[in-house]
């Protein structure tokens, strides 16, 4: 199953879960209220995502004169991907990492940390930038925003069900049939966890796709694999301290968790799996 098909399947699962939990409320009125509220919160964050995240990490937008070599790489890779050249930003963090943000390819930003500029070779840095431009070309910000809206609605509605069930409210749908308070309460606890896991699976699927796209744009999967190994090794020894874990999915490597049991709830696939896939691509080439 390709990453694209898997993403569609997972989004459909989120939608189905939303319909299921909406039915448990016994009507569409509460579901519509929750949907409107979640849309308002998520549309705002999506529209201003680049400003919010860049400000959160104190990133500084660069000019071509600031980093001519970096701009040359981004410009070349953007041409290879067929997207407008994104803006380039520098994050004052020693931990090596990078991310892409922006609501569409016309408003994209690729940000790199000071640490990654020092740690990686030019070829490895090119691989990382190709991965981030892969996110831009694949419109991953939009896809993850849709997943965030659906998961947000599910969590909000689940909270409504908990309170309605505990206080004996609701329980009767528009068709006049009575609900099952016990089943509704169980679903209210299970559905948010399921939504979170599905949302994380979507994020992991997009990481695989960005790796594949980046390898094509750079023409060298092995250097991206080498970069992932170096960044991951550093993150395990010294995770990023400043920032917000809610933004972990944006980075090429999760900068806040060091693996282990946490991998089950990680927004990123296991690094070794990503490296193995990239090396397999390099072998085919």
C-alpha positions, 0 to 999 in steps of 0.5 A, a space after each residue: 500500500 503506497 503512502 498516498 493510499 494509506 493516507 486516504 484510508 486513514 483519513 476515511 477511518 477518522 471520518 468514520 470514527 467521527 460519524 460513529 461518535 456523532 451517532 452515539 450522541 443521539 443526533 446531529 445538533 451537538 456534532 455540528 456545534 463541535 464541528 464549527 468550533 473545531 473548524 474555527 480553531 484549526 482554520 486559524 492555526 492553519 492560516 497563520 501556521 508559518 508565523 506561529 511556528 517561526 515565532 515559537 522557535 525564534 527563527 529568523 528569515 534569511 536573505 540570499 546574502 546571508 547564506 548564498 550556498 543554502 539558497 542555491 541548494 533550496 533553489 535547485 531542489 525547488 526546481 527539481 520538485 516543480 514548486 516555487 522556492 520557499 522562504 528560508 529561515 534559521 533557528 537559533 538552536 544547537 540541536 540539528 533539525 529542520 522543518 517545513 511550514 506554510 499553508 501551501 507551496 506559494 507560502 512555504 518556509 523551510 527552516 533549519 537549525 544552526 546545529 544542523 548547518 554545522 553537523 552535516 556535510 553539504 551533501 547530507 544537508 541537501 538531502 534534508 532540504 530535499 525531504 522538507 521540499 518534499 513535504 511542501 510539494 506533497 502539501 503535507 501541511 494541508 493534509 495534516 491540518 485536515 487530520 487535525 480538524 477531524 481528530 479535534 472534532 472527535 476529542 471535543 465531541 467525546 468530551 461532550 458525551 462524557 459530560 452529557 452521560 454523567 449528568 444524564 443528558 441526551 441519549 435520544 436521537 432525532 429518530 426517537 430511539 433511546 441511546 445506550 449511556 454505557 456504550 456512549 461513555 466507553 466510546 467517549 474514552 476510546 475514540 480520542 485515543 483511536 483518533 490520536 493514533 490514526 492522526 499519528 499514523 497519517 503523520 508517519 505515512 507522510 514522513 515516508 512519502 517525504 523521504 521518497 520524494 526528497 530522495 528523487 529530488 536530490 538524486 541521492 537517497 544515501 546522503 539523506 539516510 546518513 543525515 537521518 542517522 546523525 540527527 537521530 543520534 544527536 536527538 537521543 543524546 540531547 533532545 531539543 529543550 525549547 519549543 512545544 511537543 505539539 510541533 514535533 510532527 513538523 521536524 524531520 526527526 522528532 526532537 523531543 522523544 528518544 525512542 523506546 516505548 514512546 515510538 508507539 505514540 510517535 509522529 515519526 516512523 522508526 529512524 532505522 526503517 526510514 534509513 533501510 528504505 532509503 538505502 534500498 532506493 540507493 541500491 536500486 539506483 
